[in-house]
Amino acid sequence: MIHIAKPYLTEDEAKAAHDTILTNWITQGPRVAEFEEKFAAYTGSKYAVAVSNCTTGLHLAMIVAGVKAGDEVICPSMSYIATANSIMYVGATPVFAEVNPKTYCIDPADAEQRITPKTKAILIVHQIGMPADIDAFRAICDKHNLVLIEDAACAAGSSYKGKKIGAHSDLVCFSFHPRKVITTGDGGMVTTNNEAYYNRMKLLRQHGMSINDRVRHASTTIIFEDHIEVGYNYRMTDIQAAVGIKQLEKLDWLVTERRKIADKYYAALAGIDCIDMMYEPDGCFTNQQSFPLYIKKSSPINRNDFMQKMLDKGIATRRGIMTSHRETAYSTNPDFANLSLPISEDAADNSVVIPLYVPMDDADIQTVITAVKELLSK
Ligand SMILES: *Cc1c(COP(=O)(O)O)cnc(C)c1O
């Protein structure tokens, strides 16, 4: 069986977790602080705040951006559902925009025309690692006085115009779920250059507590914490952070390896007329978190039959990126019931992700290529 994805974990990560457990400091502490410092340095952002996962990071981003009940936030429907959910958590309404069919990233022109007096922010998604057009969205947000937030769940190690994702705007949320390029089991990080956002996110992720455990632990005089506002428990543990530090050291190498595999797919599958592959625009550098194929109407078999036939050959595939507005949680809500997004719907219904992980040996890459060619060439 060829799996769809595998995390890259070694004795390094196992030892880091082991050693951290034996220090007795297992939840948010020195390893989290070190991981934050290293992640900020890696991305070129001033600050990084570790959180329990990307979804909680997005929730904190909405809060510090000042998004409230009654506000609207523009985002793509075509994304993992956590993107839209993070807007719902603060009582605001996601306003779904279309994507560019070549990159699956949110389309700036379509997003701009959905701006209303209620719009507070735009939440862009770097789709499976492919950077969205950050500069275009920066210009739109400046023009309309909106906050720009990046759902970079899949985009650790990607870059845009020569700078790593994480460096461009004030709220960039990453995921370390095992399906992403680096993992801490579960986990997330928010990068920012804004000191006020940074301080408030640190407060909110730990119950709104004025003094963190490390400070209290090191103090030679008794000190009492205050809980300044209603916060959350969105902490990352030190065990996770210790694993994350090791994963971060390998991130650039992992991206290089992933791109080598992708290059083999691009070269071998280029001749198949009935598929489109993802397009990397100038200035964008993807970490190749996944490898999607778009299956055109001219294909001898449809997407679902292709997936079943691949599975019959022992090769796992997954449907492409979903649309949020057609999931029951949204389609049963009158705000979204009549929404039609033809480009996103077509892309979601006809795309499929094929296996890509590190290390993937050449024989497995060839098996995938042969199967795709056999099923999709006429
Ligand atoms: C994976 C993912 C998330 C959720 O990340 P978690 O760390 O699992 O909360 C959010 N948005 C996108 C685009 C994702 O791919």
The ligand as an ORCA input file, in Angstrom:
! r2SCAN-3c Opt
* xyz 0 1
  C      -4.923     21.889      8.600
  C      -5.581     23.183      8.367
  C      -6.156     23.931      9.402
  C      -6.308     23.390     10.794
  O      -5.101     23.165     11.436
  P      -5.110     22.465     12.883
  O      -3.710     22.631     13.364
  O      -5.502     21.041     12.668
  O      -6.088     23.208     13.726
  C      -6.642     25.193      9.117
  N      -6.608     25.692      7.874
  C      -6.091     25.001      6.837
  C      -6.040     25.628      5.481
  C      -5.566     23.714      7.057
  O      -5.075     23.028      6.012
*
